[in-house]
Amino acid sequence: MTALQRSVQGRPIIIRRLFVVADDAIPHPIQEVARVAFDLSRPVWKTTHGLVLVSTGNDFYPRVTLESWTKPIAEPPPDQTWEDLGPFDVSVPVGRVWIEHADGPKVGEPLLLPPGDYGGRVFRWTSDAVPYEDDLDDEAPEQAVEEWLIRFWRHSSADV
């Protein structure tokens, strides 16, 4: 049976249309992506220890949820129309997966996972509203104009 194990949420500020979901390991995903020709039309950049995610806007606070599951789950929640941005594989050597601003500061609490190799899937929901812009004030709006759902599950021989 597939079951949700843990869930954390955060609201990073979107800077240069980017934010990061990553384990505490080195190299940092932004450092890895900086070595290639970066394309903002691609919403998910997979790296060794995390993801660099490209938002539809800039200078606002999307709602980001990280979830860990007992087994792979490909279906998004039925509560709204989610865009499926596809699967990923990532190594989690430290066991603390954070939501981070593109310039580095971590947001909220980490998703705690046993160290190991994980698969996952990324979903995004975008409203028709204009992204919130406030000169980088610390106050986030109550209504998100973009939401991300990033699910993790541990790889095992049974997942193949």
Secondary structure as UniProt FT lines:
FT   STRAND          4..10
FT   TURN            16..17
FT   STRAND          18..23
FT   HELIX           29..33
FT   TURN            34..35
FT   TURN            40..41
FT   STRAND          44..46
FT   STRAND          50..54
FT   STRAND          63..69
FT   TURN            78..79
FT   STRAND          83..92
FT   STRAND          96..101
FT   TURN            102..103
FT   STRAND          106..112
FT   STRAND          116..126
FT   TURN            135..136
FT   STRAND          146..154
FT   HELIX           157..159
//
